[in-house]
Amino acid sequence: MSSIVEHSVEIAAPVDEVFAYVDDYTLTKDWMYGLHEIEPVSDQTHGVGATYDGVMKLGVSLKSRIQCTGWERDRLIEISSIKGIKNTQRWTFTDLGDGRTRVDAWISYTLPGGPAGRAIESAVKPIIGVAVKNTSESLVRNVESR
């Protein structure tokens, strides 16, 4: 049961500010809908190799250990699960000029199969649209108000 969600937003802030905000794990709970916990499990807290344990609450609690698998300053952050619910999040940042930035999010997740997977999917699926909309609105609002 794999699913992909894609979404873009434009933010009235320079690309370096937007990237720095998204790259700071201590701020992630402020804008990512459903993120209940995120704790580093490595000394490195950004860039390729940074590793975290996280819990998303989207109808049910989904636990994952995630690791940064792609990182290019002001252009790309990619996070992939290495334990728990299989997921990959790729955030790309485009400088639109005039102090504006486009953020493109690509999120892929795979829920377990069988009866447990169907139960999780029925709890999570209705919330995904709300989560994407709320995450986007929070990200724009938080960065633009800084």
Contacts in CASP RR format, 6 or more apart in sequence:
PFRMAT RR
TARGET T0000
AUTHOR 0000-0000-0000
METHOD contacts of the structure
MODEL  1
MSSIVEHSVEIAAPVDEVFAYVDDYTLTKDWMYGLHEIEPVSDQTHGVGA
TYDGVMKLGVSLKSRIQCTGWERDRLIEISSIKGIKNTQRWTFTDLGDGR
TRVDAWISYTLPGGPAGRAIESAVKPIIGVAVKNTSESLVRNVESR
1 110 0 8 1.000
1 111 0 8 1.000
1 112 0 8 1.000
1 113 0 8 1.000
1 117 0 8 1.000
1 121 0 8 1.000
2 108 0 8 1.000
2 109 0 8 1.000
2 110 0 8 1.000
3 108 0 8 1.000
3 109 0 8 1.000
3 110 0 8 1.000
3 111 0 8 1.000
3 128 0 8 1.000
4 106 0 8 1.000
4 107 0 8 1.000
4 108 0 8 1.000
5 105 0 8 1.000
5 106 0 8 1.000
5 107 0 8 1.000
5 108 0 8 1.000
5 128 0 8 1.000
5 129 0 8 1.000
5 132 0 8 1.000
6 104 0 8 1.000
6 105 0 8 1.000
6 106 0 8 1.000
6 107 0 8 1.000
7 104 0 8 1.000
7 105 0 8 1.000
7 132 0 8 1.000
7 136 0 8 1.000
8 102 0 8 1.000
8 103 0 8 1.000
8 104 0 8 1.000
8 105 0 8 1.000
9 102 0 8 1.000
9 103 0 8 1.000
9 136 0 8 1.000
9 139 0 8 1.000
9 140 0 8 1.000
10 96 0 8 1.000
10 100 0 8 1.000
10 101 0 8 1.000
10 102 0 8 1.000
10 103 0 8 1.000
10 140 0 8 1.000
11 18 0 8 1.000
11 100 0 8 1.000
11 101 0 8 1.000
11 102 0 8 1.000
11 103 0 8 1.000
11 139 0 8 1.000
11 140 0 8 1.000
11 143 0 8 1.000
11 144 0 8 1.000
12 99 0 8 1.000
12 100 0 8 1.000
12 144 0 8 1.000
13 99 0 8 1.000
13 100 0 8 1.000
13 101 0 8 1.000
13 143 0 8 1.000
13 144 0 8 1.000
13 146 0 8 1.000
14 95 0 8 1.000
14 99 0 8 1.000
14 101 0 8 1.000
15 74 0 8 1.000
15 93 0 8 1.000
15 94 0 8 1.000
15 95 0 8 1.000
15 99 0 8 1.000
15 101 0 8 1.000
16 74 0 8 1.000
17 101 0 8 1.000
17 143 0 8 1.000
17 146 0 8 1.000
18 93 0 8 1.000
18 101 0 8 1.000
18 103 0 8 1.000
18 143 0 8 1.000
19 73 0 8 1.000
19 74 0 8 1.000
19 75 0 8 1.000
19 77 0 8 1.000
19 93 0 8 1.000
19 101 0 8 1.000
21 27 0 8 1.000
21 139 0 8 1.000
21 142 0 8 1.000
21 143 0 8 1.000
21 146 0 8 1.000
22 28 0 8 1.000
22 77 0 8 1.000
22 91 0 8 1.000
22 93 0 8 1.000
22 103 0 8 1.000
22 139 0 8 1.000
23 46 0 8 1.000
23 47 0 8 1.000
23 71 0 8 1.000
23 77 0 8 1.000
24 46 0 8 1.000
25 38 0 8 1.000
25 40 0 8 1.000
25 45 0 8 1.000
25 46 0 8 1.000
25 50 0 8 1.000
25 52 0 8 1.000
27 142 0 8 1.000
28 35 0 8 1.000
28 38 0 8 1.000
29 35 0 8 1.000
29 36 0 8 1.000
29 37 0 8 1.000
29 38 0 8 1.000
30 138 0 8 1.000
30 142 0 8 1.000
31 135 0 8 1.000
31 138 0 8 1.000
31 139 0 8 1.000
31 142 0 8 1.000
32 135 0 8 1.000
32 138 0 8 1.000
33 130 0 8 1.000
33 131 0 8 1.000
33 132 0 8 1.000
33 134 0 8 1.000
33 135 0 8 1.000
33 138 0 8 1.000
34 56 0 8 1.000
34 57 0 8 1.000
34 58 0 8 1.000
34 131 0 8 1.000
35 54 0 8 1.000
35 55 0 8 1.000
35 56 0 8 1.000
36 54 0 8 1.000
36 55 0 8 1.000
36 56 0 8 1.000
36 57 0 8 1.000
36 61 0 8 1.000
37 53 0 8 1.000
37 54 0 8 1.000
37 55 0 8 1.000
38 52 0 8 1.000
38 53 0 8 1.000
38 54 0 8 1.000
38 55 0 8 1.000
39 52 0 8 1.000
39 53 0 8 1.000
39 54 0 8 1.000
40 50 0 8 1.000
40 51 0 8 1.000
40 52 0 8 1.000
41 51 0 8 1.000
41 52 0 8 1.000
41 53 0 8 1.000
41 65 0 8 1.000
42 49 0 8 1.000
42 50 0 8 1.000
42 51 0 8 1.000
44 50 0 8 1.000
44 51 0 8 1.000
46 68 0 8 1.000
46 71 0 8 1.000
47 68 0 8 1.000
47 70 0 8 1.000
47 71 0 8 1.000
47 77 0 8 1.000
48 68 0 8 1.000
48 69 0 8 1.000
48 70 0 8 1.000
48 71 0 8 1.000
49 67 0 8 1.000
49 68 0 8 1.000
49 69 0 8 1.000
50 67 0 8 1.000
50 68 0 8 1.000
51 65 0 8 1.000
51 66 0 8 1.000
51 67 0 8 1.000
51 68 0 8 1.000
51 82 0 8 1.000
52 65 0 8 1.000
52 66 0 8 1.000
52 67 0 8 1.000
53 63 0 8 1.000
53 64 0 8 1.000
53 65 0 8 1.000
53 66 0 8 1.000
54 63 0 8 1.000
54 64 0 8 1.000
54 65 0 8 1.000
54 66 0 8 1.000
55 61 0 8 1.000
55 62 0 8 1.000
55 63 0 8 1.000
56 62 0 8 1.000
56 64 0 8 1.000
56 85 0 8 1.000
58 123 0 8 1.000
58 124 0 8 1.000
58 127 0 8 1.000
58 128 0 8 1.000
58 131 0 8 1.000
59 123 0 8 1.000
59 124 0 8 1.000
59 127 0 8 1.000
60 120 0 8 1.000
60 123 0 8 1.000
60 124 0 8 1.000
62 85 0 8 1.000
62 120 0 8 1.000
62 124 0 8 1.000
63 84 0 8 1.000
63 85 0 8 1.000
64 81 0 8 1.000
64 83 0 8 1.000
64 84 0 8 1.000
64 85 0 8 1.000
64 87 0 8 1.000
65 81 0 8 1.000
65 82 0 8 1.000
65 83 0 8 1.000
65 84 0 8 1.000
66 79 0 8 1.000
66 80 0 8 1.000
66 81 0 8 1.000
66 82 0 8 1.000
66 87 0 8 1.000
66 89 0 8 1.000
67 79 0 8 1.000
67 80 0 8 1.000
67 81 0 8 1.000
67 82 0 8 1.000
68 77 0 8 1.000
68 78 0 8 1.000
68 79 0 8 1.000
69 78 0 8 1.000
69 79 0 8 1.000
69 80 0 8 1.000
69 88 0 8 1.000
70 76 0 8 1.000
70 77 0 8 1.000
70 78 0 8 1.000
71 77 0 8 1.000
71 78 0 8 1.000
74 93 0 8 1.000
74 95 0 8 1.000
75 92 0 8 1.000
75 93 0 8 1.000
76 90 0 8 1.000
76 91 0 8 1.000
76 92 0 8 1.000
76 93 0 8 1.000
77 89 0 8 1.000
77 90 0 8 1.000
77 91 0 8 1.000
78 88 0 8 1.000
78 89 0 8 1.000
78 90 0 8 1.000
78 91 0 8 1.000
79 88 0 8 1.000
79 89 0 8 1.000
79 90 0 8 1.000
80 87 0 8 1.000
80 88 0 8 1.000
80 89 0 8 1.000
81 87 0 8 1.000
81 88 0 8 1.000
85 109 0 8 1.000
85 110 0 8 1.000
85 111 0 8 1.000
85 112 0 8 1.000
86 109 0 8 1.000
86 110 0 8 1.000
87 107 0 8 1.000
87 108 0 8 1.000
87 109 0 8 1.000
87 110 0 8 1.000
88 106 0 8 1.000
88 107 0 8 1.000
88 108 0 8 1.000
88 109 0 8 1.000
89 105 0 8 1.000
89 106 0 8 1.000
89 107 0 8 1.000
90 105 0 8 1.000
90 106 0 8 1.000
90 107 0 8 1.000
91 103 0 8 1.000
91 104 0 8 1.000
91 105 0 8 1.000
92 103 0 8 1.000
92 104 0 8 1.000
92 106 0 8 1.000
93 101 0 8 1.000
93 102 0 8 1.000
93 103 0 8 1.000
94 101 0 8 1.000
94 102 0 8 1.000
94 103 0 8 1.000
94 104 0 8 1.000
95 101 0 8 1.000
96 102 0 8 1.000
103 139 0 8 1.000
105 132 0 8 1.000
105 135 0 8 1.000
105 136 0 8 1.000
111 117 0 8 1.000
111 120 0 8 1.000
111 121 0 8 1.000
111 124 0 8 1.000
112 120 0 8 1.000
END
